[in-house]
Amino acid sequence: MEPDCSCDLMVVGAGMAGMAAALFASSRGLSVAQAGALGGIDFSTGMLDLLGMHPVEELHAVDNPWQGLEALRRDEPHHPYGLVPDADVRAAFEDFTAFLAEAGLPYDGYADRNARVLTSLGTVKPTYRAPCSMWPGVQAMERKLPCLIIDFIGLKGFSGRQIVEVRGPEWPGLRSVRIPFPGCAGELYPEHLAWSLTEMDVVDWLAESVAEHVQDAQAVGFPAVLGPYAAPASTASSTASVGAASSGLYDVIARLRERLGVEIFEIPTMPPSIAGLRLRAAFETFLPGRGVRIYPQKRVAEWERTDNGGFRFHIAGAGEGDIEAVVEARGAILAGGRFFGKGLTADRHAVHEPLFGLPVLQPKHRDEWHREDFFDARGHPLNRTGVEVDARLRPLSENGHPAFPNLFAAGSILANQDWMRAKCGAGLAIATAYAAVQSYQNSLS
């Protein structure tokens, strides 16, 4: 089968690391193709964590993530963050958030400390960068401003009352109200609410329902459903993959702020979240304009080496055994994540890397995957499994040498880290994707 596409770099994976790798590579002038099944980005809160917890065994929240990274590298010398210097981590975040701002999804944060973002459970999440739609909530909580939380009857996984009960003792001006969502009844779903709010008459109706409850509040928080995409309406309406909607996220926020006369902010909901879908929409809408050939929601079924030392990837179609496309690439970045993204698979005996058959660092026996106490402060060994790499992020073979000189890996598929407990998932993905692309480019010279 003749190749449909020839490029410099094939990115295998469509989660945060895969999207970041495609972005960084295209920004360096490389031709890029990308394919991958559903990734963790769809379940993201929208926040970009750098490092929120270390040491995790002590449940120690990190205030300054850069100092936290220094301690992490000292305490865990094999952690993937040890392969990326701070200067490159900073550059990666700057490039990543600059792209999102261009795509209509701006982020905010502090230079050298984590922000504390309110969650749907009333807990506080430390994060390095938060969507600007959530930022007024960060400031309202810091300043203890009188604040109203809006909850909708029938919306699962979000409780304004619980938020007030948890945060109320330290935030006396916080209160909540549960109201019907305009024109809806029964069980509500975030995506349905978000699409409803693309119509300004629904936004106005919502504002009228909230207005009587504002009273002395200086800020009003809503579940993160204020529109399914963040791009300006003029941009989105001209992009077929997003659709011709009448308003975007920041149009809705501006209208609510105008009608209610107070600051408006979003509170991330339980996954899958609208905030995660906005991230995916931003990448899938704007990366093709940078020359990235995307095969959305398509997995790489198999591969083979080409005569010139590159790779030929076969991308699966809809039917069993069907091949939709063939991509030839000079190099590749493996960024398929762990079990959810199918970057790793497991049977009753072992964990496997299914595409290249790379060795996976893991406990020797299945009964060592988990500890007896589910809430053991040390975490579970299974969560630190993954592919080992060299200093240039090239996956190692059984003999301890790079499996291929032009294959790199990035993101949660990497071994020796527990991103969920350390609250560093996005940062790990962004930083290692940046380093992997840099290593690939250096290999060309």
Protein Blocks (a to p, Z undefined) as FASTA:
>chain_A
ZZfbdcfbdcedjbfklmmmmmmmmmnopacdddddddfklmpghiacfbfcdcfklopa
cfblmlmmmmmmmmmmmbmklmpcfklmmmmmmmmmmmmmmnopacdddfkbccddddfk
opacddfbdcfklmmmmmmmmnopacdddddehiahiafklmmmmmmmmmmkbccddddd
ehiacjddfklmmmmmmpmklmmmmmmmmmmmnmmafbdcdddfebjbfbdfklmmmpmk
nopcfbdfklmmmmmmmmnopacdddddddddfklmmmmmmmmmmmmmnopacdehiacf
bdcddfkopacdddddfbghiafbdcddfbdcdfebjmknomaccdfkbccdfknopacd
ddfbfklmpcfblklmnbpfklmgccdddfkopacdfkopafbfkbccedjkbghiafkl
nopmlmmmmmmmmmmmmmmmmmmZZ
